[in-house]
Amino acid sequence: MSHQSTSAQAASLLALRVTIGMLLVWWGLARIVNPDMGVAVSAKFYLDVFSLDALQYYFGFAQVLIGLCVVVGFKRTYTVPAQFLITGLSSLSIWQALLDPFGFYLPLEKISEVQHLFYPSAVIIAGSLTLIAFKSMDRWALDRWLGQHSA
């Protein structure tokens, strides 16, 4: 494989890792800055299970920390699967928007008038799986520079 193609792969994985990690950072900051938003999301999509302000702060800080680790590529063996788990579990609550973005064929009530805007969650899941599958090709990650190839 040429140096140019491996550099392009590394740059692509870096871009994917940074953008997916920053999404988690933004979600976490949104919970910290506006816990009422997180409570409202919990009420609408998670049966009020996470509707305590204190939980929003804890979840927010955890998401920011995991997201930042994903961005820089630190402890990817743990942080990228954790990011996948967070986004994957979030996507379970909007599964019908992923399968039928415009509510054309599933015999279910739409979760939102703009449920097609939830569809990018499928792209995030695919991107997370790509980061897991191609971890060894992600040469521009902090844990690689620290000599932690398997961490």
C-alpha positions as a printed Julia matrix, in Angstrom:
151×3 Matrix{Float64}:
   0.0    0.0    0.0
   1.36   3.41  -0.87
   2.29   6.03   1.68
  -0.3    8.35   0.13
  -3.16   5.88   0.63
  -2.17   5.07   4.22
  -1.96   8.8    4.98
  -5.39   9.31   3.45
  -6.77   6.45   5.54
  -5.21   7.84   8.7
  -6.56  11.32   7.93
 -10.02   9.91   7.25
 -10.05   7.96  10.5
  -8.82  11.02  12.37
 -11.63  13.13  10.88
 -14.19  10.46  11.76
 -12.85  10.08  15.29
 -12.78  13.83  15.93
 -16.27  14.49  14.59
 -17.89  11.54  16.38
 -16.05  12.36  19.61
 -17.06  16.02  19.4
 -20.69  15.01  18.95
 -20.49  13.3   22.33
 -18.77  16.38  23.79
 -21.57  18.64  22.48
 -24.27  16.31  23.82
 -22.54  16.26  27.2
 -22.13  20.02  27.34
 -25.79  20.45  26.41
 -26.74  18.32  29.43
 -24.45  20.3   31.74
 -25.46  23.76  30.5
 -29.16  22.99  30.19
 -30.16  19.99  32.31
 -33.83  20.75  31.58
 -33.17  19.78  27.97
 -31.87  16.4   29.09
 -34.85  15.94  31.39
 -37.22  16.75  28.5
 -35.44  14.23  26.25
 -35.69  11.64  29.02
 -39.39  12.3   29.39
 -40.05  12.0   25.66
 -37.77   9.1   24.7
 -36.69   7.22  27.86
 -39.91   6.9   29.89
 -38.66   9.51  32.42
 -35.99   7.09  33.66
 -33.23   9.73  33.56
 -35.28  12.77  34.55
 -33.24  14.02  37.5
 -31.13  17.17  37.05
 -28.25  15.58  38.97
 -28.2   12.64  36.55
 -27.99  15.08  33.64
 -24.82  16.59  35.11
 -23.21  13.2   35.71
 -24.17  11.92  32.26
 -23.0   15.19  30.74
 -19.59  15.07  32.39
 -19.16  11.4   31.45
 -20.09  12.15  27.83
 -17.66  15.08  27.68
 -14.84  12.98  29.14
 -15.46  10.0   26.85
 -15.92  12.3   23.85
 -12.63  14.1   24.49
 -10.81  10.77  24.85
 -12.3    9.65  21.52
 -11.27  12.95  19.88
  -7.61  12.59  20.86
  -7.57   8.81  20.49
  -6.84   7.96  24.13
  -7.62   4.46  25.44
  -9.58   3.66  22.27
 -10.08   0.04  23.35
 -12.45   1.4   26.0
 -13.55   4.85  24.91
 -14.65   4.12  21.34
 -16.83   1.14  22.39
 -18.22   3.29  25.23
 -19.06   5.99  22.69
 -20.67   3.35  20.46
 -22.69   2.05  23.41
 -23.93   5.53  24.35
 -24.96   6.42  20.8
 -26.3    2.94  20.14
 -28.49   2.93  23.24
 -29.7    6.43  22.37
 -30.6    5.2   18.91
 -32.73   2.38  20.33
 -35.23   4.97  21.52
 -35.6    6.33  17.98
 -35.32   3.05  16.08
 -38.42   3.65  14.0
 -36.99   6.96  12.71
 -33.93   5.03  11.54
 -35.98   2.38   9.76
 -38.72   4.66   8.42
 -37.49   8.29   8.52
 -40.66   9.75   6.96
 -43.16   7.39   8.55
 -44.18   5.92   5.19
 -44.44   2.21   5.92
 -44.15   1.28   9.6
 -47.62   1.11  11.15
 -46.54   3.23  14.11
 -47.2    6.77  15.22
 -44.35   9.08  14.26
 -42.07  10.01  17.16
 -41.72  13.52  15.77
 -42.93  15.64  12.88
 -39.3   15.88  11.8
 -38.26  12.33  12.64
 -36.15  12.19   9.47
 -33.72  14.48  11.3
 -32.94  11.55  13.61
 -31.64   9.43  10.72
 -28.0   10.66  11.02
 -27.83   8.56  14.19
 -27.48   5.57  11.85
 -24.44   7.23  10.29
 -22.93   7.79  13.74
 -23.4    4.12  14.59
 -21.75   3.09  11.3
 -18.9    5.52  11.93
 -18.4    4.16  15.44
 -18.24   0.62  14.09
 -15.73   1.8   11.48
 -13.51   3.24  14.22
 -13.64  -0.07  16.07
 -13.01  -2.19  12.96
 -10.15  -0.06  11.64
  -8.51   0.79  14.97
  -5.17  -0.6   13.85
  -5.13   1.78  10.87
  -5.82   4.86  13.02
  -2.18   5.93  13.19
  -2.81   9.46  14.46
  -4.25   8.53  17.85
  -2.71   9.52  21.16
  -2.59   5.98  22.51
  -0.51   4.92  19.47
   1.95   7.74  20.14
   2.14   6.67  23.76
   3.03   3.14  22.64
  -0.29   1.66  23.78
  -1.2   -0.1   20.52
  -3.73  -2.36  22.2
  -5.11   0.16  24.71
